[in-house]
Amino acid sequence: ARLGLSYNNIGIVYKYLKDYAKSIDYYNLSIRCSQAAGDMFTVAANQNNVANVYVMKGDYIKALELYEKALEVSKKIDANNMVFEIYDGMADAYMKKGDLKKAYEYRLKFEESKGKFITEERSKQINELQAKYESEKKEAQIRELKQKEMLQQANIQRKNLVIILIILLLVGVMLTG
């Protein structure tokens, strides 16, 4: 998996250097390594990356084919953060291709899936905070109960000491008297 990520990073560097052929080669190496490792998220991410490079090259048909593959993998593994990125790329490819109707359709899908992803992430964060709050609340209750128990033990020990002292005092009075 690490090798796949390394190839991905090299692909990114070549993309920014505008050496698209090498960029695609390294992304494809990353895809093969990631498939072998069973890392389907990185497979989808790199398919998306290759599609982005094809958009930069002006090969919108090839880009859209790759976006479709990346979308299929992303949906299969519930990678919603990838889904909205892919829709964004598809909207861009269709716009540059001149298909404004499809560009608009995928821009709407992008906005909807991005909103859904953000809502899901917020829900996860709220649930995590709720669980943390409940855990801390229970820990505080446990601490409070332990303190009450310690006070009760101290009271019992004090009462026992008083009883022992009274008995000793009575025994002492009886012995002297």
Summary of the structure (lengths in Angstrom):
residues: 177
radius of gyration: 33.5
end to end distance: 91.4
largest distance: 117.0
contacts: 514
relative contact order: 0.06
helix: 92%
strand: 0%
